[in-house]
Amino acid sequence: MNFSPCKEILYCQEHAACGINDDVTPPYLEKFRNIDGLIVATPVMTMGIPGALKSFMDRFQVFFMAKYFRNDPLVSPDKKAHRRMLLLSIGGGENIEHDFDGIILSMKAFGHVIDCPYWGGEVLQNNMDEVIDITTRTDVMKAAYEKGYRMGELIARDMGE
């Protein structure tokens, strides 16, 4: 995708759209209004979210402004009731204290902004500098599958399906 980071031009403070026209707007902003669940899979980079993903997330100020400035959330209460977010993440070192703390905090904030709450069923794997290939960690691959499947079951249950 080709997109610009948020430029804080505040167009979204008064409009239900972003003032920047690129690959994020309108398709992704509209899609995120209608999602039932979100799975974010990303490495940790310098204790946080990689730059491109962070810039993408920052473009959702449209949701923030709708909720908190215009008091007109972009996600309906009935839709919000079943939405969930799952985080899958890897980190390089084995003994890096708090390696995933920054990314978890950012994902929780992002989930709050887009009305897709962080579910807390994350799958985190450190020591990737030695593991190299995550597919060799069958326990982690199985956990990611099971958490994603469980999240889908919970969403379907909450939707009455």
Helices and strands as residue ranges (DSSP letters): G 11-13, H 27-34, E 37-43, H 51-58, H 61-68, H 77-80, E 84-90, H 101-113, E 123-125, H 128-131, G 134-136, H 138-158
